[in-house]
């Protein structure tokens, strides 16, 4: 009984895999003939890899047909930035790719009011007033500042605006700390999903 079931499954699977060829043969005025013969002396263990291979191919097809679900955090962050009239809003997906994105975004508030007042796509004041670093895009600048914070500040234990300010700005600046913390607090209240 199980041998017949496996054989029937193999035949159906093979027939289904031939359907695209059948359709193309019909467009060329050629008939496709499928002949089913009784197989004798067939070892079912020889057929198992064929059935498994077809099942794997079917699973691959089903996986590729599943559309990827967009990250809901992108829309949440983009809406937040739009409400702030930040030119960074269209870059929400890129921003979320960075490890320290909240801190980088918050520093952009202390330096350029969320990139509203910036030059050369540099919303973070990197390089200082006389040697301002130029970026090709906001995404490039964001990634560079993320890396800068990770290696030069966070790795040394400076992971809050109060710990960063003296070195980043060059002197104590309570307004800068306040502006950065304001955005950090707002970002921490967003209904983001981990």
N, C-alpha and C positions, 0 to 999 in steps of 0.2 A: 504494500500500500504506500509506504513512504517513498519507495523507488519511483512509483508512478507520479507521485506528487512532485518530487524533485524534477523528474523528466518533464512534466507539464509546466512547471515553473520555468525551466530552462527554455522550453519552446516558446512560451508566452514572452519571456524576456527577450529572446532573440527576435521574435516577430516585431515586438515594439521597437527594438533598436533598428529594424529594417524599414520602419515606416517612412522616415525621411527619404530613403533611397527609392521607395515605392512612389512617393510623390514626385521625385525628380524624374523617374523613369516614365511616368505618365505624361509629363510635359514634353518628352521627346518622342511620343508615339511608340514607345517601347513598352511591352508588357513584362512585368516582373512575375516570375513563377516561383512559388514557394512550395517545395515538395517535402512532405513529412513522411519519413520512413520509420519503421520500427527498428530501434537500435537493439542489437543483441550483443551480449558479452560486454556491456557497458558497466564500468566500475563507478559507482556513485561518488567515490572520493575523487575520481578524476574530474567530475562535473562540478564539485564544490567550488574550486577556484574561479570557474567561469561565472557561476551564480554570484559569488562574492564580488568579483570584479564589476559586474553589471550593477550590483547594489551600491558599490562605492561610487561609480560614475553617476548613478541617479542621485546619491546624496550630494555629490559635488555640484550637480546641476541645480538642485534645490537650494543649496547654500548661496550660489551665485545669483539666484533669482530673488533672494531676500534683500529688499532695499535697506540700506543702513539708516538707522534712526538718527536724526540730528541731535546733537548735544543740547539739551534744554538750557544749559548754562550760557550758551552763546547768546540766545535771545534775551535772557535775563540781563546779562552784562551789557549787551548792545542797547537795550531799552534804558538802562541806567545811564549810560554815557550819552545817549540822545537827550535824555531829560536834563543833563548837565551841559548840553550844547557843545560837547567835546568832539573834535575832529577824529578822535580815536574810535568812535562808535563803529564804523565799518570794519575795524580791525579786531573785533571782539574774539573771533575764533583764534586768531594769531596770538592775541594777548594771553588767552587761557592755556596756551602751549608752554608757557614759561613757568618755572618752578616758583619764583617769588613774585608772581604777577601782581598781587595785591600791593606789595610794598613798592614795586616799580611804578604802578599806576598812582599810588598815593604821593610818591615823590614828584611825579609830573604835576601834581596839584601845587605843591610847594614851590616848584620852579617855574611853571608856565600856565597855571590855572587849567590843568588837564589839557595841555597842548594848545590852548587858545592863543597864547602869546609866545611863539617859538620861531626859531630860524633853522633852516637846514634839516628839518624833521628831527630836531634835537629838543625834546620837551623836558630834558633832565639837566640841562646846563653842563653836560659833560665837556670838559676841556676848559671851562671858565670863559669869562667874557671876552678875553683877548685871543683865545685859541679854541673857539667853539668847534667841537667835532661835527662833521657833516655826515648825515646818513642818507642813503638812497630812498628810504621809506620809513614810516613810523614803525613797521614791523622789525626792520633791521635795528633801529635805535632801541626798541623795546628789548630785543634779545641781547643786545650788547650791554645794556644797563643791568639786565637780569644776571648776566655772567659776571659783570663787575661787582655787583652786590654780593653774589655768592662767594667769589674768591677773595675779595679785599675787605669785606665788611662782616658778612654773616659767619664766614669761617673763623674770623677773629672774635666772634661773640657780639658784634655790633648788629643786632637784629631788630632794634626798635628805633623810631625817629630820634628819641632822646639820646640814644647811644651813637647814632650815626651823625648827627648834626655838626658837631665840631670838626670832624674830619671831612665830611661831604661839603659843607658850606664854607668851612675854613674858620668859623668862629661860632660862638653860641648865638642862636637865633630863635627866640621863643615863637615868633610868628610862623616861621618855617615848620617848626615842630607841631604847632597847632594846625596848620593847613594840611600837613601830611597825616596827622592823627585823625583829623575830621574825615578824610576819605577812607582811611583804614577802618574806622568805626562804621561808616556807611556800608562799605563792602562786606564787612563781617555780618551785617544785618540782612544782606540780600538772601533770598531763599534759594541759594545754590545747592545743587545736588553733588555729592562727592562721587 
